[in-house]
Amino acid sequence: MSRQGSPVAARGRSISLIILLSVVVCATLSLFSLGCANDEGAHLLNIIDVVPREVEVGDQIEILGSSLPSGNAKGVRVEFRGALHRPGQEPIRNQTIRLDRATATPDKVSVLVTESVQAAFCGKGDAAVHTTFQGHVTVTFPSSAVAGQPITGRVLGITLDLRPPSARRLVLSARNKAGRAALTYFGLHVGDESPASGGLVIAKVRAASPADKAGLMSGDVITAFDEVTVLSVADVVPRSGQRLAHITAIRGEAAKPGSGQTFTRQISTAGFNGGGIPSDILAAMVILGIAAFILLIFMAPTAGIITWVERRVSARMQSRVGPNRAGPQGFLVWLADGLKSIVKEDIIPAESDQTLFRLAPYLVFIGVSATFVVMPFGQYLIAADLDIGILFVIAVTSLVAIGLMTGGWAANNKWSLLGGIRAAAQVISYEIPAAVAIVCIVMMTGSLRMQDIILAQGGVGTSMLTTGGWPWYWYAFRNPATFVLFFLFFTTALAEGNRAPFDLPEAESELVAGYSTEYSGMRYLFFFFAEWANVFVFCGIAAALFLGGWQIPGITPATQEANLGLQLLGLFLFLLKSWILIFIVVWIRWTLPRVRIDQLMNLCWKWFVPIAFALFAFCAVWVLLTSPQRVFTSNLPTAGAPWLSANVQLGIALVTFLVWLALVVHFTKRVIYNFKNSKVKLHLNPFI
């Protein structure tokens, strides 16, 4: 009889299998425990409380404790885990916010509330609102041993209120108006003065109102609304579509925490719509109003003034007088031209597609004017600080090519059709290297917001709060690749804007004004009005992406924000950079001859596109070299020093900036040399 089938052998195999399974289970549990230990660390710290409970930018959040290892505080980390409650919004639950820049002493860990910290809690831009955090706070100290586990401590049940950055007056007024509309709907009238501890004192309750049905009475103090601590009227705003809300109040003579009876009631919000206008529609109306104001007050005069500047500069270059009759130095000639075009007869060809013929100029106009909505004139001088600002610019400017092609096709004229086809081919082709140049800047910044791109030009490897925007920190001089990208973007923008020497779509000597041949009156002016405005648009975008935007050299953004005069100086610097580029655009138009269409396309596809992608690869490597390395300590990835230190990055930027200065000096010497040899009398006075 075989031993393999005996009961003894079967029992032995069963025991061996049980032992093997036990070893596997124990090993798995050990690895899981090790992973948890490495992730969380041992809870050995004595953490007591978090103070203060109401903070804003510039304040210190202090996590109090005892016998903390302050000697090893370089890598201390603070984590906030819980829910974010905002007035009028759904709670954001299971949120984790990590703060790495903390300082420690034996009795506390301190964290500075910076703009980025506040944005993580309250949101960005005009979307930032008062936020109540509810959850727990964890402090983690790295182990002093090489392979040791981190040490942590935790305090549970923390409520922390973070005030948003100073909102624009219009937005703040709208939020207060929505809050008062909500109180009126609830049937509540609150007193003008609030208790020192916060909240709103109910002065009167309307009979049979939602508040009366909820059991609220005069003298009660509203302390929270949907778990948001009530600090002002703006905090009492129901969410859109909400039917019931929770309102917390204190009842008692003193009506302050600890001395009265705290209770929570449900109050009906069904039918409330913010006083007739939902908050999202109100915000859209505010943005549209600001955009319309910019178009009427800023864009129209800017486009007109550029035409006057171009005429004056071209006249001086050709030894002519230029416009000098309408207004002082002919300054009002652009206004006279506009009035003439408005009263001029508007002719529409009988054989044209009349609907598209009328629509085309407005498509071009909208495509250019919409970019002013995200133009960052200053820290707060921006109509809509979109999270996808630069992507918005690329998207809306595509309407220009559609409008030009539509106008050329709808006119039923072969010269107009050729001009429209040229415009579409030219704009689409040159958008590729221009978009790659923008993507390189976005990749180095890590954001599509225009303001973030400007702030990123405040320093190399340093904090934005400590370094001003000196020229060698600008993206134009950050490294050799971005130096070339600036000129690449500027040249492609000339081609996209149909500016000479790339004005093939309207070439008067070949196509008799091209796509606009059959247009007259104000519609004809709209095409060129958009073209002149587009000059300011791409010069302003170039100033924001590559030349530091509104940043003042040596002045931090925080200092600039606190001073109105410095903000106006930032606006002046942004406009100065833009107008210098505009002067160069005019200079190029009256210096270089028009290229042929085959030369235009060869320049793009054979040179600009390959160069753009090569520079993209260089910028990708640059981002890897300048990003913090992932260093694994105790099996945990942490941010270490980048491959290229801050000093090396600064050195490369300084060398690039000095190369640019050398080119400017050489160019100036050549201009002076040519003037001396030509023996032409130089008139530096721009006025007659």
C-alpha positions as CSV (number, residue, x, y, z in Angstrom):
1,M,0.0,0.0,0.0
2,S,1.4,3.4,-1.0
3,R,2.4,5.8,1.7
4,Q,1.2,8.7,-0.3
5,G,-2.4,7.8,0.3
6,S,-2.0,7.0,4.0
7,P,-3.8,9.0,6.7
8,V,-0.5,10.0,8.3
9,A,0.8,11.5,5.0
10,A,-2.5,13.3,4.5
11,R,-2.4,14.7,8.0
12,G,1.2,15.9,7.4
13,R,0.3,17.7,4.2
14,S,-2.6,19.4,6.0
15,I,-0.3,20.6,8.8
16,S,2.3,21.8,6.3
17,L,-0.4,23.8,4.4
18,I,-1.7,25.4,7.6
19,I,1.9,26.4,8.6
20,L,2.4,27.9,5.1
21,L,-0.8,29.9,5.2
22,S,0.0,31.2,8.7
23,V,3.4,32.4,7.5
24,V,1.8,34.2,4.4
25,V,-0.8,35.8,6.6
26,C,1.7,37.0,9.2
27,A,4.0,38.3,6.5
28,T,1.1,40.2,4.9
29,L,0.0,41.7,8.2
30,S,3.6,42.7,9.0
31,L,4.0,44.4,5.6
32,F,0.7,46.2,6.1
33,S,1.6,47.3,9.6
34,L,5.0,48.5,8.3
35,G,3.4,50.4,5.5
36,C,0.9,52.0,7.9
37,A,3.7,52.9,10.3
38,N,5.7,54.4,7.5
39,D,2.8,56.3,6.3
40,E,1.5,57.7,9.6
41,G,4.3,57.2,12.0
42,A,4.1,56.5,15.7
43,H,1.6,58.7,17.5
44,L,4.0,59.7,20.3
45,L,3.7,63.5,20.3
46,N,1.7,65.3,22.9
47,I,-0.4,67.8,20.8
48,I,-3.0,69.8,22.8
49,D,-4.7,72.5,20.7
50,V,-4.7,74.7,17.6
51,V,-4.8,78.5,18.0
52,P,-6.1,81.0,16.9
53,R,-9.3,79.7,15.5
54,E,-9.8,82.6,13.0
55,V,-6.9,83.4,10.7
56,E,-6.2,85.3,7.5
57,V,-3.1,86.0,5.3
58,G,-0.1,86.9,7.5
59,D,-1.3,85.2,10.6
60,Q,0.4,82.2,12.3
61,I,-1.4,79.0,13.0
62,E,0.1,77.5,16.2
63,I,-0.3,73.9,17.1
64,L,0.4,73.7,20.8
65,G,2.0,70.8,22.5
66,S,4.7,69.8,25.0
67,S,8.2,68.2,24.7
68,L,8.3,68.5,21.0
69,P,11.5,67.6,19.2
70,S,12.4,71.1,18.0
71,G,16.0,70.1,17.3
72,N,14.9,68.1,14.2
73,A,12.3,70.5,12.9
74,K,13.6,71.0,9.4
75,G,11.2,68.5,7.8
76,V,8.2,69.0,10.1
77,R,4.9,68.6,8.3
78,V,1.3,69.7,9.2
79,E,-1.8,68.1,7.7
80,F,-5.4,69.3,7.9
81,R,-7.8,66.4,7.2
82,G,-11.6,67.0,7.3
83,A,-14.3,69.0,5.6
84,L,-14.4,72.5,4.2
85,H,-17.7,74.3,4.6
86,R,-18.3,77.4,2.5
87,P,-21.5,79.6,2.4
88,G,-23.8,78.7,-0.4
89,Q,-21.7,75.6,-1.5
90,E,-21.8,71.9,-0.9
91,P,-19.3,70.8,1.8
92,I,-16.0,69.5,0.5
93,R,-15.4,66.4,2.5
94,N,-12.3,64.1,3.0
95,Q,-10.0,67.0,2.1
96,T,-6.3,66.8,3.0
97,I,-4.2,69.9,3.0
98,R,-0.5,69.5,3.7
99,L,1.8,72.3,4.8
100,D,5.5,71.7,4.7
101,R,7.0,75.0,5.7
102,A,6.6,74.9,9.5
103,T,8.8,75.9,12.4
104,A,8.9,74.1,15.7
105,T,9.8,75.0,19.3
106,P,9.6,72.7,22.3
107,D,6.0,73.9,23.0
108,K,4.5,74.6,19.6
109,V,4.6,74.2,15.8
110,S,3.9,77.4,13.8
111,V,2.7,77.7,10.2
112,L,2.5,81.0,8.3
113,V,-0.7,81.6,6.5
114,T,0.5,82.6,3.0
115,E,-1.6,83.4,-0.1
116,S,-1.2,79.8,-1.3
117,V,-2.3,78.3,2.0
118,Q,-5.3,80.6,2.0
119,A,-6.1,79.6,-1.6
120,A,-6.0,75.9,-0.6
121,F,-8.7,76.5,2.0
122,C,-10.8,79.4,0.6
123,G,-10.4,79.1,-3.1
124,K,-8.7,81.3,-5.7
125,G,-9.5,84.8,-6.9
126,D,-13.0,86.1,-6.7
127,A,-14.2,82.5,-5.9
128,A,-12.5,82.7,-2.5
129,V,-15.0,82.8,0.4
130,H,-14.9,82.5,4.1
131,T,-14.3,78.8,4.9
132,T,-14.8,76.8,8.1
133,F,-12.6,73.8,8.4
134,Q,-13.8,70.9,10.6
135,G,-11.5,67.9,11.2
136,H,-8.3,67.0,12.8
137,V,-4.7,68.3,12.6
138,T,-1.7,66.0,12.4
139,V,1.9,67.1,13.0
140,T,4.7,64.8,11.7
141,F,8.4,65.1,12.7
142,P,11.0,63.2,10.7
143,S,13.0,60.6,12.6
144,S,16.5,61.6,13.6
145,A,17.8,58.1,12.7
146,V,18.5,57.3,9.1
147,A,16.0,54.4,8.9
148,G,13.8,55.4,11.7
149,Q,10.1,56.0,11.6
150,P,8.6,59.5,11.7
151,I,6.9,60.7,14.9
152,T,3.4,62.1,14.8
153,G,0.8,63.7,17.0
154,R,-2.8,64.5,16.4
155,V,-5.5,66.8,17.8
156,L,-9.1,65.9,16.9
157,G,-12.3,67.9,16.4
158,I,-10.7,71.2,15.4
159,T,-12.8,74.0,13.9
160,L,-10.8,76.7,12.1
161,D,-12.2,79.7,10.2
162,L,-10.1,81.2,7.4
163,R,-11.1,84.6,5.9
164,P,-10.7,85.0,2.2
165,P,-8.3,87.6,0.7
166,S,-9.7,91.1,0.3
167,A,-12.5,90.7,-2.2
168,R,-13.2,93.3,-4.8
169,R,-15.7,95.8,-3.7
170,L,-18.3,94.9,-6.3
171,V,-18.1,91.1,-5.5
172,L,-18.2,91.7,-1.7
173,S,-21.3,94.0,-2.2
174,A,-23.0,91.3,-4.2
175,R,-22.4,88.6,-1.5
176,N,-23.7,90.9,1.2
177,K,-26.8,91.6,-0.9
178,A,-27.4,87.9,-1.4
179,G,-27.1,87.4,2.4
180,R,-29.5,90.1,3.2
181,A,-31.9,88.7,0.6
182,A,-31.7,85.3,2.4
183,L,-32.5,86.9,5.8
184,T,-35.5,88.7,4.3
185,Y,-36.7,85.5,2.8
186,F,-36.3,83.7,6.2
187,G,-38.3,86.5,7.9
188,L,-35.4,87.7,10.0
189,H,-34.3,91.2,10.8
190,V,-30.8,91.3,12.4
191,G,-29.3,94.1,14.5
192,D,-26.6,96.4,13.2
193,E,-24.1,95.4,15.9
194,S,-22.8,91.9,16.4
195,P,-21.5,90.4,19.6
196,A,-17.7,90.4,20.2
197,S,-17.7,86.6,19.9
198,G,-19.3,86.8,16.4
199,G,-22.7,85.9,15.0
200,L,-25.8,87.9,14.1
201,V,-28.3,89.1,16.7
202,I,-32.0,88.6,15.7
203,A,-33.9,91.8,16.3
204,K,-37.3,90.7,14.9
205,V,-38.9,87.6,13.4
206,R,-41.7,88.0,10.9
207,A,-44.9,86.0,11.8
208,A,-45.5,82.8,9.8
209,S,-42.1,83.1,8.2
210,P,-39.7,80.2,7.7
211,A,-37.7,81.4,10.7
212,D,-40.9,81.6,12.9
213,K,-41.8,78.1,11.9
214,A,-38.3,76.9,12.8
215,G,-38.7,78.3,16.3
216,L,-36.3,81.3,16.2
217,M,-37.0,84.2,18.4
218,S,-35.9,87.8,19.0
219,G,-32.7,88.0,20.9
220,D,-31.3,84.7,19.5
221,V,-27.8,84.9,18.1
222,I,-27.1,83.0,14.8
223,T,-23.7,81.5,15.2
224,A,-23.6,79.0,12.2
225,F,-25.4,78.3,9.0
226,D,-24.9,74.9,7.4
227,E,-21.9,74.4,9.6
228,V,-20.3,77.6,8.4
229,T,-19.4,79.9,11.2
230,V,-21.4,83.1,10.7
231,L,-19.0,86.2,10.7
232,S,-21.1,88.5,8.5
233,V,-24.3,88.7,6.6
234,A,-22.6,87.2,3.6
235,D,-22.3,83.8,5.4
236,V,-26.0,83.2,5.5
237,V,-26.5,82.2,1.9
238,P,-28.2,78.9,1.0
239,R,-26.9,76.6,-1.7
240,S,-28.5,76.7,-5.1
241,G,-31.4,74.3,-5.2
242,Q,-31.3,73.6,-1.5
243,R,-34.6,72.9,0.2
244,L,-33.6,72.7,3.9
245,A,-30.7,74.4,5.8
246,H,-29.4,74.0,9.3
247,I,-29.2,77.1,11.4
248,T,-27.4,77.1,14.8
249,A,-28.2,79.8,17.4
250,I,-27.7,80.6,21.0
251,R,-30.6,81.5,23.3
252,G,-30.1,83.3,26.5
253,E,-29.7,86.7,28.1
254,A,-26.0,87.0,27.4
255,A,-26.2,85.0,24.1
256,K,-22.6,84.1,23.9
257,P,-20.8,80.7,23.8
258,G,-20.8,79.0,27.2
259,S,-23.5,81.1,28.8
260,G,-26.7,80.3,26.8
261,Q,-28.5,77.4,25.3
262,T,-27.2,76.3,21.9
263,F,-29.6,74.7,19.5
264,T,-29.9,73.8,15.8
265,R,-33.0,74.0,13.7
266,Q,-34.0,73.2,10.2
267,I,-35.2,76.1,8.1
268,S,-36.9,76.0,4.8
269,T,-35.0,77.5,1.8
270,A,-37.3,76.1,-0.9
271,G,-38.1,78.9,-3.4
272,F,-35.1,81.1,-2.5
273,N,-33.1,82.3,-5.5
274,G,-30.9,85.0,-4.1
275,G,-33.4,87.8,-4.4
276,G,-34.4,86.9,-8.0
277,I,-30.9,86.4,-9.5
278,P,-28.9,83.2,-8.9
279,S,-25.4,83.8,-7.6
280,D,-23.8,82.1,-10.7
281,I,-25.8,84.3,-13.1
282,L,-25.0,87.4,-11.0
283,A,-21.3,86.6,-11.2
284,A,-21.6,86.1,-15.0
285,M,-23.3,89.5,-15.2
286,V,-20.6,91.2,-13.2
287,I,-17.9,89.7,-15.5
288,L,-19.8,90.7,-18.6
289,G,-20.3,94.2,-17.3
290,I,-16.6,94.6,-16.5
291,A,-15.7,93.2,-20.0
292,A,-18.1,95.7,-21.7
293,F,-16.5,98.5,-19.7
294,I,-13.0,97.5,-20.8
295,L,-14.2,97.2,-24.4
296,L,-15.8,100.6,-24.5
297,I,-13.4,102.6,-22.3
298,F,-10.1,101.0,-23.1
299,M,-10.1,98.9,-26.2
300,A,-11.6,101.4,-28.6
301,P,-9.3,104.3,-27.7
302,T,-6.3,101.9,-27.7
303,A,-6.9,100.6,-31.2
304,G,-7.4,104.2,-32.4
305,I,-4.3,105.5,-30.7
306,I,-2.2,102.7,-32.3
307,T,-3.3,103.9,-35.7
308,W,-2.2,107.5,-34.9
309,V,1.2,106.2,-33.5
310,E,1.7,104.1,-36.6
311,R,1.0,107.0,-38.9
312,R,3.4,109.3,-37.0
313,V,6.2,106.8,-36.7
314,S,5.9,105.8,-40.4
315,A,5.9,109.5,-41.4
316,R,9.0,110.2,-39.4
317,M,10.8,107.2,-40.9
318,Q,9.9,108.4,-44.4
319,S,10.7,112.1,-43.8
320,R,7.0,113.1,-43.9
321,V,4.9,115.2,-41.6
322,G,2.1,112.7,-41.1
323,P,-1.3,113.6,-39.6
324,N,-1.3,117.1,-38.1
325,R,-4.7,118.7,-38.7
326,A,-7.3,116.9,-36.6
327,G,-6.4,117.9,-33.0
328,P,-3.0,118.7,-31.5
329,Q,-0.3,116.9,-33.5
330,G,-3.1,115.2,-35.4
331,F,-4.0,113.1,-32.4
332,L,-7.8,113.1,-33.1
333,V,-7.4,111.8,-36.6
334,W,-8.4,108.3,-35.4
335,L,-11.6,109.7,-34.0
336,A,-12.4,111.5,-37.2
337,D,-11.8,108.3,-39.2
338,G,-14.2,106.5,-36.9
339,L,-16.9,109.1,-37.3
340,K,-16.5,109.1,-41.1
341,S,-16.8,105.3,-41.2
342,I,-20.0,105.3,-39.1
343,V,-21.8,107.8,-41.4
344,K,-20.5,106.3,-44.6
345,E,-22.8,104.2,-46.8
346,D,-22.8,100.5,-46.1
347,I,-22.9,98.6,-49.3
348,I,-23.6,94.8,-49.5
349,P,-23.0,93.1,-52.8
350,A,-26.2,91.7,-54.3
351,E,-24.7,88.3,-55.2
352,S,-23.0,87.8,-51.7
353,D,-24.2,85.5,-48.9
354,Q,-25.7,88.5,-47.0
355,T,-26.0,86.8,-43.6
356,L,-22.4,85.6,-43.5
357,F,-21.2,88.8,-45.1
358,R,-22.7,90.8,-42.2
359,L,-21.6,88.3,-39.6
360,A,-17.9,88.0,-40.5
361,P,-16.6,91.4,-39.2
362,Y,-18.2,90.8,-35.8
363,L,-16.6,87.3,-35.5
364,V,-13.2,88.9,-36.0
365,F,-14.0,91.7,-33.6
366,I,-15.3,89.3,-30.9
367,G,-12.2,87.1,-31.3
368,V,-9.9,90.0,-30.5
369,S,-12.0,91.8,-28.0
370,A,-12.6,88.7,-25.8
371,T,-8.9,88.4,-25.0
372,F,-9.1,91.7,-23.0
373,V,-11.2,89.8,-20.4
374,V,-8.1,87.9,-19.2
375,M,-5.5,90.6,-19.9
376,P,-3.6,91.1,-16.6
377,F,-3.1,94.8,-16.4
378,G,-2.3,94.6,-12.6
379,Q,-2.7,92.4,-9.6
380,Y,-6.4,93.2,-9.5
381,L,-6.9,94.9,-12.8
382,I,-8.1,91.9,-14.6
383,A,-11.8,91.3,-15.6
384,A,-11.7,87.5,-15.1
385,D,-8.7,85.7,-13.6
386,L,-9.7,82.4,-15.2
387,D,-7.9,79.2,-14.2
388,I,-7.5,78.5,-17.9
389,G,-6.7,82.1,-18.9
390,I,-4.0,81.5,-21.5
391,L,-6.0,78.6,-23.0
392,F,-8.9,81.0,-23.2
393,V,-6.8,83.4,-25.3
394,I,-5.7,80.7,-27.7
395,A,-9.3,79.5,-28.1
396,V,-11.1,82.8,-28.7
397,T,-8.4,84.1,-31.1
398,S,-9.3,81.2,-33.4
399,L,-12.5,83.1,-34.2
400,V,-10.3,85.6,-36.1
401,A,-9.4,83.0,-38.7
402,I,-13.0,81.9,-39.0
403,G,-14.2,85.5,-39.5
404,L,-11.6,86.3,-42.1
405,M,-12.4,83.1,-44.1
406,T,-16.1,83.7,-43.8
407,G,-15.8,87.3,-45.0
408,G,-13.7,86.3,-48.0
409,W,-16.0,83.5,-49.0
410,A,-19.3,85.3,-48.4
411,A,-18.3,88.3,-50.6
412,N,-18.5,86.2,-53.8
413,N,-15.3,87.8,-55.1
414,K,-12.3,85.7,-56.2
415,W,-9.7,88.2,-54.7
416,S,-11.6,88.2,-51.4
417,L,-11.7,84.4,-51.4
418,L,-8.0,84.2,-52.0
419,G,-7.4,86.6,-49.2
420,G,-9.6,84.5,-46.9
421,I,-7.8,81.3,-47.8
422,R,-4.5,82.9,-47.2
423,A,-5.6,84.2,-43.9
424,A,-6.9,80.7,-42.7
425,A,-3.7,78.9,-43.9
426,Q,-1.5,81.5,-42.3
427,V,-3.2,81.8,-39.0
428,I,-3.6,78.0,-38.6
429,S,0.0,77.3,-39.6
430,Y,1.6,79.9,-37.3
431,E,-0.6,79.0,-34.4
432,I,1.4,75.7,-34.0
433,P,4.7,77.3,-33.1
434,A,3.0,80.0,-31.1
435,A,1.0,77.4,-29.1
436,V,4.2,75.4,-28.5
437,A,5.9,78.5,-27.1
438,I,3.0,79.1,-24.8
439,V,3.0,75.4,-23.7
440,C,6.7,75.7,-22.7
441,I,5.9,78.6,-20.4
442,V,2.9,76.8,-19.0
443,M,5.0,73.7,-18.4
444,M,7.6,75.7,-16.5
445,T,5.0,77.5,-14.5
446,G,2.6,74.6,-13.8
447,S,-0.5,76.8,-14.3
448,L,-2.7,78.2,-17.0
449,R,-3.6,81.3,-15.0
450,M,-2.2,84.6,-16.3
451,Q,-1.5,85.9,-12.8
452,D,0.3,82.7,-11.8
453,I,2.6,83.0,-14.9
454,I,3.4,86.6,-13.9
455,L,4.1,85.7,-10.3
456,A,6.4,82.8,-11.4
457,Q,8.7,85.4,-12.9
458,G,9.5,86.8,-9.4
459,G,12.5,84.6,-8.7
460,V,14.5,81.5,-9.6
461,G,14.4,78.8,-6.9
462,T,13.2,81.2,-4.3
463,S,10.0,82.1,-2.6
464,M,7.7,84.5,-4.4
465,L,7.2,86.4,-1.1
466,T,10.8,87.3,-0.8
467,T,12.0,88.1,-4.3
468,G,11.0,90.9,-6.7
469,G,10.6,90.5,-10.4
470,W,14.1,91.6,-11.6
471,P,14.6,91.4,-15.4
472,W,16.8,88.3,-15.2
473,Y,14.0,86.4,-13.5
474,W,11.7,87.0,-16.5
475,Y,11.0,84.0,-18.7
476,A,12.6,85.8,-21.6
477,F,15.9,85.5,-19.9
478,R,15.3,82.4,-17.7
479,N,17.4,80.2,-19.9
480,P,18.6,80.1,-23.6
481,A,15.5,78.2,-24.7
482,T,13.0,80.7,-23.4
483,F,15.2,83.5,-24.8
484,V,14.7,82.1,-28.3
485,L,11.0,81.3,-27.5
486,F,10.3,85.0,-26.9
487,F,11.5,86.0,-30.4
488,L,9.7,82.9,-31.8
489,F,6.4,83.9,-30.2
490,F,6.7,87.5,-31.1
491,T,7.4,86.7,-34.8
492,T,4.5,84.1,-35.0
493,A,2.2,86.7,-33.4
494,L,3.1,89.1,-36.2
495,A,2.1,86.5,-38.7
496,E,-1.2,85.6,-36.8
497,G,-2.1,89.3,-36.7
498,N,-1.5,89.8,-40.4
499,R,1.1,92.4,-39.7
500,A,3.8,93.3,-42.3
501,P,5.9,91.6,-43.5
502,F,3.3,88.9,-43.2
503,D,0.2,90.8,-44.4
504,L,-0.4,88.4,-47.3
505,P,-4.2,88.0,-46.7
506,E,-4.8,91.7,-47.4
507,A,-1.8,92.4,-49.8
508,E,-3.1,95.6,-51.5
509,S,-0.7,95.2,-54.4
510,E,-2.0,91.7,-55.2
511,L,-5.4,91.3,-53.8
512,V,-6.8,94.9,-53.5
513,A,-7.3,94.5,-49.7
514,G,-8.0,90.7,-49.9
515,Y,-10.8,89.5,-47.7
516,S,-12.2,93.0,-47.1
517,T,-12.3,94.1,-50.7
518,E,-16.1,94.2,-50.9
519,Y,-16.7,95.8,-47.5
520,S,-17.4,99.5,-46.8
521,G,-18.4,101.7,-44.0
522,M,-18.2,100.5,-40.4
523,R,-17.9,96.9,-41.3
524,Y,-14.8,97.6,-43.3
525,L,-13.3,99.5,-40.3
526,F,-14.1,96.6,-38.0
527,F,-11.6,94.3,-39.7
528,F,-8.8,96.8,-39.3
529,F,-10.1,97.9,-35.9
530,A,-9.6,94.3,-34.8
531,E,-6.2,94.2,-36.4
532,W,-4.9,97.2,-34.6
533,A,-6.4,96.0,-31.3
534,N,-4.8,92.7,-31.9
535,V,-1.4,94.4,-32.0
536,F,-1.9,95.5,-28.4
537,V,-3.3,92.0,-27.5
538,F,-0.3,90.0,-28.6
539,C,2.1,92.6,-27.3
540,G,0.4,92.5,-23.9
541,I,0.4,88.7,-23.8
542,A,4.1,88.7,-24.7
543,A,4.8,91.2,-21.9
544,A,2.8,88.9,-19.4
545,L,4.4,85.6,-20.5
546,F,8.0,86.7,-21.0
547,L,8.6,90.1,-19.6
548,G,7.3,89.9,-16.0
549,G,4.0,91.6,-16.6
550,W,3.1,94.1,-13.9
551,Q,5.8,93.1,-11.4
552,I,8.0,95.9,-10.1
553,P,11.8,95.0,-9.9
554,G,12.8,94.7,-6.2
555,I,9.2,94.9,-4.9
556,T,7.5,91.8,-3.7
557,P,3.9,91.1,-4.7
558,A,2.7,91.3,-1.1
559,T,4.3,94.8,-0.7
560,Q,2.8,95.9,-4.1
561,E,-0.6,94.6,-3.0
562,A,-0.6,96.7,0.1
563,N,0.2,100.0,-1.7
564,L,-2.2,101.6,-4.2
565,G,0.7,103.7,-5.6
566,L,2.7,100.6,-6.3
567,Q,-0.2,98.9,-8.0
568,L,-0.6,101.9,-10.3
569,L,3.2,101.7,-11.0
570,G,2.7,98.1,-11.9
571,L,0.0,99.1,-14.4
572,F,2.3,101.7,-15.8
573,L,5.1,99.2,-16.3
574,F,2.8,96.7,-18.0
575,L,1.6,99.3,-20.4
576,L,5.1,100.6,-21.0
577,K,6.4,97.1,-21.9
578,S,3.4,96.6,-24.2
579,W,3.9,100.0,-26.0
580,I,7.6,99.3,-26.5
581,L,6.7,96.1,-28.3
582,I,4.0,98.0,-30.3
583,F,6.6,100.5,-31.4
584,I,8.8,97.6,-32.6
585,V,5.8,96.1,-34.5
586,V,5.3,99.5,-36.3
587,W,9.1,99.7,-36.9
588,I,9.2,96.3,-38.5
589,R,6.2,97.1,-40.8
590,W,7.9,100.1,-42.3
591,T,11.4,98.5,-42.5
592,L,11.0,95.0,-44.0
593,P,9.4,94.2,-47.4
594,R,6.5,91.9,-47.8
595,V,7.4,88.2,-48.3
596,R,5.9,85.8,-50.8
597,I,3.3,83.3,-49.8
598,D,5.7,80.3,-50.4
599,Q,8.3,82.0,-48.3
600,L,5.8,82.6,-45.6
601,M,4.7,79.0,-45.4
602,N,8.3,77.6,-45.7
603,L,9.4,79.8,-42.8
604,C,6.7,78.3,-40.6
605,W,6.8,74.6,-41.5
606,K,10.6,74.2,-42.3
607,W,12.0,76.4,-39.5
608,F,9.6,77.6,-36.8
609,V,7.8,74.3,-36.2
610,P,10.9,72.2,-35.8
611,I,12.6,74.9,-33.7
612,A,9.6,75.1,-31.5
613,F,9.5,71.4,-30.8
614,A,13.2,71.3,-30.1
615,L,12.8,74.1,-27.6
616,F,9.9,72.2,-26.1
617,A,12.1,69.2,-25.5
618,F,14.8,71.5,-23.9
619,C,12.2,73.1,-21.6
620,A,10.9,69.6,-20.6
621,V,14.5,68.6,-19.5
622,W,14.9,72.0,-17.8
623,V,11.7,71.4,-15.7
624,L,13.1,68.0,-14.6
625,L,16.4,69.5,-13.7
626,T,14.9,72.4,-11.7
627,S,12.2,70.4,-10.0
628,P,12.8,69.1,-6.4
629,Q,14.2,65.5,-6.5
630,R,12.2,62.7,-4.9
631,V,14.3,61.5,-2.0
632,F,13.2,58.4,-0.2
633,T,13.8,58.5,3.5
634,S,12.3,55.7,5.6
635,N,10.6,54.5,2.5
636,L,8.8,57.8,2.2
637,P,9.3,60.1,-0.8
638,T,10.2,63.7,0.2
639,A,11.1,66.7,-1.8
640,G,14.9,67.2,-1.9
641,A,17.2,69.7,-3.7
642,P,16.8,70.1,-7.5
643,W,19.6,68.8,-9.8
644,L,20.3,72.5,-10.8
645,S,20.6,74.5,-7.6
646,A,19.1,78.0,-7.3
647,N,22.5,79.6,-7.7
648,V,23.1,77.7,-11.0
649,Q,19.7,78.7,-12.3
650,L,20.3,82.3,-11.3
651,G,23.7,82.2,-13.0
652,I,22.2,80.9,-16.3
653,A,19.6,83.6,-16.1
654,L,22.2,86.3,-15.5
655,V,24.3,85.1,-18.4
656,T,21.3,85.1,-20.8
657,F,20.3,88.6,-19.6
658,L,23.9,89.9,-20.2
659,V,23.9,88.4,-23.7
660,W,20.7,90.3,-24.4
661,L,22.3,93.5,-23.1
662,A,25.3,93.0,-25.3
663,L,23.0,92.6,-28.4
664,V,21.2,95.8,-27.5
665,V,24.5,97.7,-27.1
666,H,25.8,96.3,-30.4
667,F,22.5,97.2,-32.2
668,T,22.6,100.8,-30.8
669,K,26.2,101.3,-31.9
670,R,25.3,100.1,-35.5
671,V,22.3,102.5,-35.6
672,I,24.6,105.4,-34.5
673,Y,27.2,104.4,-37.0
674,N,24.7,104.3,-39.9
675,F,23.3,107.7,-38.9
676,K,26.8,109.2,-38.9
677,N,27.7,107.8,-42.3
678,S,24.4,108.8,-43.9
679,K,24.9,112.4,-42.7
680,V,21.2,112.8,-42.1
681,K,20.1,115.4,-39.5
682,L,18.5,113.6,-36.6
683,H,15.4,115.0,-35.0
684,L,14.7,113.4,-31.6
685,N,11.7,115.6,-30.9
686,P,8.6,113.5,-31.9
687,F,6.5,116.6,-32.2
688,I,6.3,119.1,-35.1
